[in-house]
Amino acid sequence: MPIYEYKCNKCDNNFETLVLGSDVPACPSCQSNDLTKLMSACGFVSIRPSGAGGAVQTTTSAGTSCSGCSATACGTCGSK
């Protein structure tokens, strides 16, 4: 079930909500439907062997952002 992140254009509240089918979400603070869907950073861990000695390297995508944008670990700037 999809959970989406929104910003209310009326009261500037940021929130997450579960959206089913053709449901139209409303801001929990002011009940406005004037919303902007935000791009959420997904959280995942990628594990790959590094080769020598069997060491493992991990890469995470959530929690840090590039200096030029608010996305995390995107392919646009090559951030890891």
Buried (B, 14 or more C-beta within 10 A) or exposed (E): EEEBBBBBEEEEBEBEBEBEEEEEBBBEEEEEEEBEEBEEBEEEEEEEEEEEEEEEEEEEBEEEBBEEEEBBBBEEEEBE
